[in-house]
Amino acid sequence: MNRGFETERLSARPPSPDDAQVIHAHFQDKEIAWNLARAPWPYALEDAQNWIGAVADAAREGKEYAFVLHHKEHGLIGSTGMVHIKEDIWEIGYWVAKPYWGQGFVTEAARGLMDWAKDTHGVTRFISGHIEDNDASGAVLRKLGFEAVGTHRMHVRARNEEITGVRYVYGGAPAEVALKVPDYSGGHG
């Protein structure tokens, strides 16, 4: 079940092929891709189209759920989602376009995603993380109640290099699961 959810300022729904142009336009700002493990740089329209298709397939298989975030005045401003890691543990991720940074949209969207996951799938254990030089993402996770458990080296596709990532847990997820480097081949989060 992947119908989406509403928050105070946002509506979230699964991405559709019609969203590819807007996603592509947002990703022309290098800083968006730079802060995500899976996003390529440069970012082509085909990358957005491939991501939309991949997350639709993954949702049908119950492996990943992604949502595009709509603001009533600004339209599509970002995305949030979760990937199944193991057992009842899911990793959350998010991004918003740069004009919307610092306005609480990411915290609101991630909280909405976690509520949706609990209500629709009974998920209460999450992991997440951020690239070491992106503490704004860490601030979001701490506001949501995540606890930092350490760092690991991870490949960041846009930067084409290994970067230190800070890892977090929530709801009793074990630190060793958060600290294991997942293989996210393809797509972006």
N, C-alpha and C positions, 0 to 999 in steps of 0.2 A: 504494500500500500504506500503510494508515494504521491499523495494529492497536494501536499504543501501545508503551509501554516501562515498565520497572521501574527504580527507583533503590533505594538503601538503605532509605529510609523511605516512599517514595511509589510509587503505581502511576498511570500516565497512560494515558488512553484517550480516543478521540474523544467529544465531548459528545453526549448523547442528550436527547430531549425531556423525559425524567424529571428532568434536571438543572436545568431552568429555575427552579423554585421556590428551590432553594438558591443558585443564582447571583444571582437577584433579591434574596434576603435579604442576601447578602454586599455587594451594591452599594447597600444602603440606607445604608452608611457612605460618606459623600460623598468621603472621602479616596481610596477605591479609584478611582472614576471620575475624580477630580481629577488623578490621576497618569498617565492613559492618554490618548493622542491621540484615539481613536475613540469612547470610551464617552460616552453622553449623561448629563446630570443635569437634573432628577431621572431616576432609572432605574426604568422600569416592567417588570412581568413580560413584557409584549410585547417589550421590548428584548432580554431574555434569550432568548425564543423565536425572535425574528428572527435573533439572532446564531448560535444553534445551527443554524438552517436555512441561513444564509448560509455558514457554514464547512463544512457538509456538502457543499453545492454546489461550493464552491471546492476542496475536497479531491478531489472526483470529477474536476474539471478540472485537477488538479495545480498549482493556483495558491496554495493556502494549506493548512496543516495545523495544527489546533488540538487540544489535549488538555486535559481536566480532570484535576486532580491530586487523588488520594485518599490520605488517611492512614488507616491501619487503625483508629486510635482516634477521629479527628476527622471522618472522612468527607471530602466534597469541600471542599478548602480554597483552591483557586485554579485557575489555567490558565496554560499556556504554549503558544506556537505560533510558526510561521514563515510568512512571506509571500514569494512569489517576487518579486524586484525586477527582475533582468535577467540574462541568460546563466546563470551558475552561482552567482549571488549571492542570498542570502536574508536577510531581516530577521527577527530574533527579538524576541519580546516576552513579557511575563509579568505576572502579578499573583497575590498571595495575600491572603486576608482578614486584616484588621488583627490579630486575636488571634495570628496566626502570624508576624508580622513579627519580624525579628531572630533567627530560629532556624535560618537557613541553608537553608530550604526553597526559596527562589527560586534560589539558586546551584545547589543539587542538581537542581532541575527543569530549569533551563536547560542545565546540563551534560549531563543525560540526553537532552534534546531534541537538542543538538548531536551527541551520540554516535549517536542514532537517525538523524538526518539523514545522517550520514556512512555508517552501516551500510546504510541502506535506499535512499539516493538519491545517494551519493557526494559529498554537499555538504561542502565544507571552507572556503568563503568566506562570511562573514557580516558583516552590519552591524547596528547597533542604536543606541539612544540613550535619553536620559531628559530629562525636563523639568528645567530648570536648578535649580529649588528642591527636587529629589528626589535628593540625592546618594547616598542609600542604594542606589538603582538603579545609579548609577555605580559604587559599590563592588562590586556584584555583577559588573558587566561587567569591571571591572579584575581581579577574582579569577579570572574565566574566561579572562583573557589578551587581552581586547579593548584596543585603544589608542585614546585620544581623538584626534580629528583636527580638531575645530573646533566651531563652533556655527552654528545657523541658526534662523530664525523659523518657527514652525509653528502651525497652528490647533489648539487644544485644545477639542474639542467641548463637554465638560462645563463648562469655564470660559467658553466662547463668546468667546475672545479669542486673539490671537497671543501666543505665549510663546516664549522662547528655549529651544531644545533643544540639548543637548550630544550630539555624534555620535561613534560609535566604529566601528572596523573590526577584523576578525579574519581570519587566514589569507590575507592578501594582497589582500583586497578593496580597491579603490581609494577613496581619500578622497573624490574627486569624486562617487562614487555615494552614499556615506553622507551627503554634504552637500546632495544634491538633495532637495527637499521632496517626498515621495511623496503621492499622493492616495489616501487610504484612505476612500473613501466607504462609509458604513454600517459596522455591526459595531463590535467593540472588540477589543483585543488583550491 
